[in-house]
Amino acid sequence: MDRPDTGVVDAGHGLRIGYYAQEHETLDVSRTVLQNMVSASPNLTETEARKVLGSFLFTGDDVHKPAGVLSGGEKTRLALATIVVSGANVLLLDEPTNNLDPASRAEILDALAHYEGAVVLVSHDPGAVESLNPERVLIMPDGVEDHWSREYQELIELA
């Protein structure tokens, strides 16, 4: 885990963070789609990896493409798939719906809505926030924390 710029991170027992970077820095562009998946979870069999990749709309020979040739939306789907298999119990997601076509966006948001761990979402996408039904909100840059309400949905729509 990176060190914070300010403050202190007090990681509880068993904390496993999965980070989705908006610019896909977590992907190894020299590896294939399948190799990225296996490196995210070394105990994953190829069959298991292909099953997960299929749910993120990678089928057939798509798994042998180098990550470097993928479109922005495909990189987004791959990065999120690697987080799913990583065993993370807290997801830090920086604008995960950017670059996604409507079908991919719906699939990703459905998967996130059913995720059993904690999700920290950074987003300007009001539909994405609404679909995740958040409990709390942290308004930046001041770091004001509050219970989620419809008023915050309106702020996102204005951003």
C-alpha positions in Angstrom: 0.0 0.0 0.0 1.3 3.5 -0.8 1.9 5.9 2.0 -0.7 8.7 2.4 0.2 12.3 1.5 -1.2 13.4 4.8 -2.8 11.6 7.8 -2.4 8.0 8.8 -3.9 4.8 7.5 -4.6 2.3 10.2 -5.3 -0.9 8.3 -7.4 -3.4 10.2 -6.6 -7.1 10.3 -7.2 -8.8 7.0 -7.5 -5.6 4.9 -6.9 -6.2 1.2 -7.3 -3.2 -1.0 -8.1 -3.4 -4.7 -7.4 -0.2 -6.6 -8.8 0.8 -9.9 -6.7 3.6 -11.5 -8.5 5.8 -14.0 -5.5 5.7 -16.3 -5.2 1.9 -16.0 -1.7 2.1 -14.4 -2.3 -1.2 -12.6 -2.3 -3.1 -15.9 0.9 -4.6 -17.4 0.4 -3.5 -21.1 3.1 -6.0 -22.2 1.1 -9.0 -20.9 -2.0 -10.4 -22.4 -5.5 -10.1 -21.0 -5.2 -13.6 -19.6 -1.7 -13.1 -18.1 -2.9 -9.9 -16.3 -5.7 -12.0 -14.8 -3.4 -14.8 -13.6 -0.9 -12.3 -12.2 -3.7 -10.7 -10.2 -4.6 -14.1 -8.6 -1.9 -16.7 -9.1 -4.1 -19.5 -7.8 -6.6 -18.9 -10.5 -6.8 -21.6 -13.2 -7.0 -20.6 -16.9 -10.6 -21.9 -17.0 -11.6 -19.8 -13.9 -9.9 -16.8 -15.4 -11.7 -17.2 -18.7 -15.0 -17.5 -16.9 -14.5 -14.2 -15.1 -13.2 -12.6 -18.3 -16.3 -13.8 -20.1 -18.4 -12.0 -17.5 -16.4 -8.8 -18.4 -17.1 -9.4 -22.1 -13.8 -10.9 -23.1 -14.4 -14.1 -25.1 -12.5 -16.4 -27.3 -9.2 -15.1 -28.6 -9.7 -11.8 -26.9 -7.9 -13.2 -23.9 -4.7 -13.5 -25.9 -4.6 -9.8 -26.9 -1.8 -7.7 -25.3 -3.4 -5.3 -22.8 -1.5 -2.5 -24.6 -3.7 -2.8 -27.7 -7.0 -2.7 -25.9 -9.4 0.3 -26.1 -10.0 2.5 -23.1 -13.2 0.7 -22.3 -11.6 -2.7 -22.7 -8.8 -1.7 -20.4 -11.4 -0.5 -17.9 -13.1 -3.9 -18.0 -9.8 -5.8 -17.6 -8.6 -3.7 -14.7 -11.9 -4.2 -12.9 -11.8 -7.9 -13.7 -8.4 -8.2 -12.1 -9.6 -6.5 -9.0 -12.5 -9.0 -8.7 -10.1 -11.9 -8.6 -7.6 -10.2 -6.4 -9.3 -11.1 -3.2 -9.7 -7.5 -2.2 -12.3 -6.7 0.5 -12.1 -2.9 0.0 -12.3 -1.4 -3.5 -10.9 2.1 -4.3 -12.4 3.0 -7.6 -11.4 6.2 -9.5 -14.0 7.0 -12.2 -14.6 3.3 -13.1 -17.4 4.1 -15.6 -15.3 6.4 -17.8 -14.7 4.9 -21.3 -17.4 2.3 -21.0 -20.2 1.7 -23.6 -23.7 1.4 -22.1 -23.7 -2.4 -22.0 -20.3 -2.6 -20.3 -21.3 0.2 -17.9 -24.4 -1.7 -16.9 -22.5 -5.0 -16.3 -19.8 -3.3 -14.2 -22.3 -1.4 -12.1 -24.4 -4.5 -11.5 -21.3 -6.4 -10.4 -20.3 -3.5 -8.0 -23.8 -3.3 -6.6 -23.5 -7.0 -5.6 -20.0 -6.7 -4.3 -19.9 -7.8 -0.6 -16.9 -5.7 0.5 -16.6 -2.0 0.9 -16.5 0.3 -2.2 -15.0 3.7 -2.2 -16.1 5.4 -5.4 -14.7 8.6 -6.9 -17.1 9.6 -9.6 -18.8 12.4 -11.5 -21.3 9.9 -12.9 -24.6 10.5 -11.0 -26.1 7.2 -12.4 -23.2 5.2 -11.2 -23.4 6.6 -7.7 -27.2 6.1 -7.6 -26.9 2.5 -8.8 -24.5 1.7 -5.9 -27.0 3.1 -3.3 -24.3 4.6 -1.1 -24.5 4.8 2.7 -22.0 7.6 3.2 -20.5 10.5 1.2 -17.1 12.2 1.4 -17.1 15.6 -0.3 -13.7 16.7 -1.6 -11.5 18.7 -1.3 -12.6 19.6 2.2 -13.2 16.0 3.3 -16.6 16.6 4.7 -18.2 13.2 5.6 -22.0 12.7 5.8 -24.8 10.2 5.4 -25.9 9.9 1.8 -29.0 11.9 0.7 -30.6 13.0 -2.5 -29.1 16.5 -2.1 -25.7 15.0 -2.8 -27.0 13.4 -6.0 -27.9 16.9 -7.2 -24.3 18.1 -6.4 -22.9 15.3 -8.6 -25.2 16.2 -11.4 -23.8 19.8 -11.2 -20.2 18.7 -11.3 
